[in-house]
Amino acid sequence: MVNKLKKLRFEREISQSQLSFYGKVAQSKISLYERGLAELTEAEMLRIAQVLNMTVKGAFPKVNHDE
């Protein structure tokens, strides 16, 4: 199963490099997250969601959000 973040990137035609630059998250961490080998912080999820023009809950639905 493809990670939701990877699917969202492909739908929006955004590379890991672009997401890394605009979201201020290391590209290596995005790669690890997409492969299920790392977790993102709440701040990283917020910045990535903003780049994708989504809410954190929309971009990361399986994560427990304390909003």
N, C-alpha and C positions, 0 to 999 in steps of 0.2 A: 504494500500500500504506500502510495506517495504521501509524504508529509504535506500538510495543508499549506505551510509557508512556501514550499517549493511549487506547489500547484498555483498559488496566488502569484508568485513571481512569474511563472510561465504565462499565465493569463494576462498579466500586465506587461509582459515582455521586459522585465527588469532582471538584470544579471545579479549574481551574488555580489559582484564588485560594486555595482551601482547601489544596491541596497546597503552594502557596507559603508560606502562613502556618505550617502545621504542620511542613513540611520545612525551613523557613528558607532557601528558595531564591527568588530574585526571580522573580515571575510572568513577566516578559519573557524570562528565561533558559529557563524551562520551555517557553514558547511557541516560542522559537527552537530548542530541542532537539527538540521534537516535529516541527518542520518541517525538521529536518536541517541547521540553520544554525549550531548551536553544540554544543559538547561540555560535559558535566558533569564536575566534578571527582569523584574517588573519595569525598570527604567528602559532596558533594551527593548522589551516588548512594546512599550509605549512609543518609542522612537520609530520602530519598524512599522507599527500600525499607522502612525502618522504619515510615513512615506507612502504606504499603500492606500492612504485616505480611507482608513477603516478604524473601527473601535478595537480596543485590545481584545474584547470578548469575541468580536467577529473574526479577527485574525488568528486568535489562539483559543478556540472554543473549549478545549479539553483541560485548560489550565484553571486552577482555582483562583478566581479573582476576588480580592477583598475590596470591592468598590461600593 
